[in-house]
Amino acid sequence: MDSVKDLCSRDVKIQEGDSALLQRSTTQLLENASTNDIPVSCLHLEYSSIKFEGDTLILSSGIPLPILPTVEKIHIAGSNTPNGNTGTLTDNDILNLFRYGMKCGRVKELMFDQFQLSTFSSSEAFKYIMKTKKFQVRWRPFDIEFHLDLQNGHREVDDIQVIQNENSGTVSLSGRNNILQHTSTLQLLEVARNHD
């Protein structure tokens, strides 16, 4: 069990390029950890490696990912290519990920990395997370990390100094920047406006 504890103390990753054998082995490791009440510090999923069929999360190999009651953080990664993932997670994707996190039971944080997120302040997904308030929702479209304020539905930064540092100079959007860089900058400007 020491090796399972050691492996689960780090990010456990499932990626699209993983073979079916590797995805099955990783799933078995996670199930073993859950059966033996071993905390899984972070389940790191590439968005392209998963899909939902109803309430079931399916890996790219076709293997269903079971409910994992000892997972503490779920990190959903988009593209880290130079142009970024220009797709936007849909409300349905977000809602399914919330539901999966809720079923796991111990999830404290759901992190979306290298994505544009839809504006879901009036959607079923947002209302669901507002009711539960079980875990933090974080989002890092490019280089700045935001969290969802469950009181007002706004995206915020943990440290107000980030806003002051970014707004102390000239803010520009350039064709040389990728879409996620633009998203990050625009979101930061919106957060700054909410603090004025």
N, C-alpha and C positions, 0 to 999 in steps of 0.2 A: 504493500500500500504506500510505502514511502515514495516510490517512483511515480505513482499516480498523484500524490500530494505535490511532488516537485513539478510535474508537468502542468498541473492545474493552477499552480501559483503564478504562472506566466500566462501571457495571451495564448489561448487555444485558437488556432486559425483554421478556417475552412475557406478555400479559394476555388475559383472556377477551374483552374488548370489542374487541380488535384485529381488523381486517378480515383476510380470508384473504390479501389482497395484502400487508398489512403483516407477517403471520406468515411468509409465503413469503420476503419480502425479508429479514427478520431471520434466518431459517434459512439463506438463501444467504450472508449476512454471516458467520454462525458457521462455515459450511462453508469459506468462503474463508479465514477466519482459521486454521482447522485445517489446510487444505491448505498454507498458507504458514508454518506453525509460529509463528503469532502468538498469544501468550497472551490468553485471555479471562478478565479478572479475576473477574467474577461473572456467572453466568447466573441471572437473577431470574425465577422462574416463579410466576404465580398458580396456586394449586392447582386452582381452578375452570377453568383453561385447559388442563389436561392430563388424560389418562387413559392407562391401560396396556391394550394388547392383547397378551397374552403378554409377551414381553420388550421390546416396542416401545413407546416413549413417543409418544403421539399428541396433537397440539395440537387445540384446540377447532375449528379449521377443517378438521380431518381430515388435516392434513399431518403425516407422521411426523417426529419430531425425531431426526436421525442421531446416532450416537456422535460426540462432540466431544473429540478427544484433547488440546486445549489449554485446556480449561476448568479453572480453578483453584478455584472456589467455586460451589456451587449453593445458591441461596436459594429455599426454597419458602414462599410467603406465603399465609396464610389470609385471613380477612376482617378489615378494619380498621373495620368498622361499629361503632356504639356498643355493640351487644349482642355483638359478637364472633362468631366462628365456633364454634358450640356442638358441631360435629361433632368426632369423634376420628379421627385417621388410623389406619387399620387396620394390623395387622402386615404384611399383604400389600402395602399401599401403601408402607410404610417399606422393606420388603425389596426391592421393585422399584426404589425410588429409590436404595438402597444399590448394587444391582446395576448400575444405570445409571451411577452415580458411579464404580464400580470399572472398568467398561468404558471410561469416558472416559480413565482412566489418570493424569491429573495433578491430579485433584480432591483438595484438601487439607482442605476443610471442606464439610459438609452442614448447612445451617441451616434449621430449621423455625420460622416466625414467625407468631404469632397463631393457635396451634393448641393443642388438648389432644392429648397423645400417649398412646397406649395404654401400659400397663405391659408392656414386652416383654422383661423380664430372663430369662424362661425360653423365649422364643420362638425360632423359626428365624431371624428377623431379627436378634435380638441375638447369637445364636451365630455368625451369619455375620460380623457386624461385629467381634466379639471375635477371630475367627480372622484376619481380614485386617489389622486395626489400621492401615489405610492412611490414614484421614482422621478428622478430628475431627467429632463430631456435636454440634451446638448447638441449643438450643431456647429460644425466648423467647415464653412464652404471653401475656405482657402487658408488664410493664415491667422484669422482671429476667431476665437471660440465664443459662441453665444450660448445662453441657456434660455429656456422658456420660463417666463414668470407665470406661475400658475394662478396668480391673483388677477392679473389684468390681460393675460394672453400676449403680452409683448415679448419680443426677444430682447434680452439684456446681456451685458457683459459682467463678469464677476468683479472686475477691477475698473472703477471709473477712470483711473489714470490712463487706461488704453484710449478712451475717448479724447482725453485732454492731449495726449501725445500725438494722436493721429490728426486732431483738428488744429494743432499749433502751427502746422505748415500748410502748404497748398495741397488740396485734394484734387486729384485728376483721374479721369478715366481715359485710357488710351487704347487704341487699336492693338497695341503690342501686348496688352494684358489679356489673359484668358477670361472667359465668362464667369468663372468662379471667383476670380480676383475682383471683377466688377461687382458681383453679388455681395462679396464680403464688404467692400467699400460702401456700397449703397446701404447695406444693413447697418453698418456702423454709423452712417449719417442719420439714419432713421432713429437709432438708439440715442444719438446725441440730441436730436430734435425733441425726443420724448423727455429728455432731462433738462431742457431749457425752461 
